[in-house]
Amino acid sequence: MTPTITCDEWLAEFERVMTAPASAEGHGSTVREIATETGRSIQWIQEHLRYMRHRLIVTRRREMTVDGRTCFIPCYRLKPED
């Protein structure tokens, strides 16, 4: 069983990921990047992002797919606290 973490611990972990080089372009981090950085599953990250939706800024980053097409991938950043 995975130990439960508090909202403050999740925020601290998420803020740490936001300072990673992948999010340095200002677009934020994708769910897959957050999952890789935190060692959590993609499903776990998606569930917790839903809880944090009031604190998130969602942007889109252009990515090239395997077959050469361009698509937009959602990226997440934290809103600055007031």
WOJOKA-V864740 format. One record per helix or strand of 2 or more residues. SS is the DSSP state (A for helix, B for strand). FROM is the first residue (numbers start at 1). LEN is the number of residues. Records with the same first field share a line. If there is no record, write none. Layout:
SS->FROM-LEN + FROM-LEN
//
This chain:
A->7-12 + 21-3 + 31-8 + 42-10 + 53-3
B->56-9 + 70-9
//
